[in-house]
Amino acid sequence: MLQRKPLNQLGKRGLNNQESNRKLKNTYYLKGISTCEIHFPGCAYNNFLTFAHRHKRRDYYGKPEMLHSFNQTLLACVNCHNKIEYDKNLTKQMFLELRGPDQLAY
């Protein structure tokens, strides 16, 4: 019989990401946002939702409170999230349109 290894415990960043997701879910619920905000062609609308961040997660390591900031995130289906993930200009355009200017000071 195959014996399974125990899962590794989450580290500091993993726990921070988990807590940030919990806070974001509550924020979006209170704001009444429950579907993809981007709506590109092929949008899954209210399926496979995730939080898209304005910057890469590594940019938030020094400011973990910004990881769960409403201004720094969009609710997006996986299809729309993937389209902006690797296109910096498209990401910037969508965030400007939906959240306004960036409030994160480096």
Kinemage of the C-alpha trace (Angstrom):
@kinemage 1
@onewidth
@group {chain A} dominant
@subgroup {mainchain}
@vectorlist {calphas} color= white
{ca met a 1} P 0.000 0.000 0.000
{ca leu a 2} L 1.234 3.486 -0.875
{ca gln a 3} L 2.139 5.535 2.155
{ca arg a 4} L 1.490 9.266 1.976
{ca lys a 5} L 3.865 11.878 3.312
{ca pro a 6} L 2.402 14.524 5.631
{ca leu a 7} L 1.877 17.939 4.063
{ca asn a 8} L 4.383 20.643 4.876
{ca gln a 9} L 3.107 23.414 7.093
{ca leu a 10} L 2.551 26.805 5.529
{ca gly a 11} L 5.347 29.296 5.982
{ca lys a 12} L 5.031 32.970 6.854
{ca arg a 13} L 4.199 34.007 3.263
{ca gly a 14} L 1.725 31.171 2.795
{ca leu a 15} L -0.084 32.094 5.998
{ca asn a 16} L -0.066 35.765 4.945
{ca asn a 17} L -1.551 34.830 1.541
{ca gln a 18} L -4.205 32.690 3.217
{ca glu a 19} L -5.175 35.493 5.614
{ca ser a 20} L -5.199 38.057 2.784
{ca asn a 21} L -7.536 35.873 0.706
{ca arg a 22} L -9.901 35.539 3.676
{ca lys a 23} L -9.973 39.333 4.105
{ca leu a 24} L -10.444 39.912 0.369
{ca lys a 25} L -13.368 37.472 0.219
{ca asn a 26} L -15.065 39.406 3.012
{ca thr a 27} L -14.341 42.788 1.372
{ca tyr a 28} L -15.718 41.704 -2.003
{ca tyr a 29} L -18.770 40.134 -0.346
{ca leu a 30} L -19.526 43.384 1.500
{ca lys a 31} L -19.118 45.373 -1.738
{ca gly a 32} L -21.471 42.989 -3.573
{ca ile a 33} L -18.872 41.928 -6.145
{ca ser a 34} L -19.306 38.252 -6.932
{ca thr a 35} L -18.484 37.914 -10.640
{ca cys a 36} L -15.485 38.553 -12.874
{ca glu a 37} L -14.886 42.284 -13.191
{ca ile a 38} L -12.887 42.121 -16.414
{ca his a 39} L -15.224 40.398 -18.937
{ca phe a 40} L -12.814 39.675 -21.803
{ca pro a 41} L -14.059 37.343 -24.579
{ca gly a 42} L -14.097 33.813 -23.157
{ca cys a 43} L -14.861 35.080 -19.646
{ca ala a 44} L -16.106 32.400 -17.239
{ca tyr a 45} L -18.170 35.135 -15.485
{ca asn a 46} L -18.769 33.562 -12.059
{ca asn a 47} L -16.787 30.337 -12.356
{ca phe a 48} L -13.163 29.757 -11.378
{ca leu a 49} L -12.806 33.142 -9.650
{ca thr a 50} L -9.508 34.349 -8.231
{ca phe a 51} L -7.920 37.611 -7.117
{ca ala a 52} L -5.745 39.357 -9.677
{ca his a 53} L -3.179 41.697 -8.163
{ca arg a 54} L -1.979 44.979 -9.641
{ca his a 55} L 1.651 43.939 -9.052
{ca lys a 56} L 3.415 40.604 -8.684
{ca arg a 57} L 3.116 39.118 -5.195
{ca arg a 58} L 6.836 39.594 -4.567
{ca asp a 59} L 6.243 43.349 -4.747
{ca tyr a 60} L 4.012 43.118 -1.669
{ca tyr a 61} L 6.483 41.277 0.591
{ca gly a 62} L 7.640 44.523 2.205
{ca lys a 63} L 4.033 45.755 2.565
{ca pro a 64} L 1.929 42.661 3.369
{ca glu a 65} L -1.101 44.789 4.310
{ca met a 66} L -1.302 45.880 0.658
{ca leu a 67} L -1.756 42.248 -0.415
{ca his a 68} L -5.395 42.404 0.706
{ca ser a 69} L -6.066 46.000 -0.335
{ca phe a 70} L -9.167 46.404 -2.516
{ca asn a 71} L -7.330 48.972 -4.656
{ca gln a 72} L -4.597 46.420 -5.391
{ca thr a 73} L -6.907 43.602 -6.525
{ca leu a 74} L -9.596 42.671 -9.012
{ca leu a 75} L -11.923 39.696 -8.893
{ca ala a 76} L -11.329 37.784 -12.106
{ca cys a 77} L -12.111 34.416 -13.601
{ca val a 78} L -9.070 32.329 -14.441
{ca asn a 79} L -9.450 33.066 -18.178
{ca cys a 80} L -9.388 36.858 -17.720
{ca his a 81} L -6.734 36.652 -14.990
{ca asn a 82} L -4.435 34.722 -17.323
{ca lys a 83} L -4.862 37.365 -20.039
{ca ile a 84} L -3.673 40.208 -17.801
{ca glu a 85} L -1.117 38.191 -15.813
{ca tyr a 86} L 1.627 38.367 -18.417
{ca asp a 87} L 0.702 41.648 -20.126
{ca lys a 88} L 1.891 44.530 -17.953
{ca asn a 89} L 0.201 47.185 -20.122
{ca leu a 90} L -3.141 45.381 -20.126
{ca thr a 91} L -2.920 44.923 -16.346
{ca lys a 92} L -2.202 48.628 -15.886
{ca gln a 93} L -5.093 49.556 -18.212
{ca met a 94} L -7.628 47.339 -16.419
{ca phe a 95} L -6.612 48.557 -12.961
{ca leu a 96} L -6.730 52.210 -14.036
{ca glu a 97} L -10.195 51.654 -15.489
{ca leu a 98} L -11.588 49.690 -12.532
{ca arg a 99} L -9.625 50.968 -9.495
{ca gly a 100} L -8.019 54.238 -10.536
{ca pro a 101} L -4.390 55.249 -9.983
{ca asp a 102} L -2.014 53.073 -8.006
{ca gln a 103} L -1.777 53.917 -4.306
{ca leu a 104} L 1.218 51.677 -3.617
{ca ala a 105} L 4.323 53.770 -2.987
{ca tyr a 106} L 7.627 51.974 -3.381
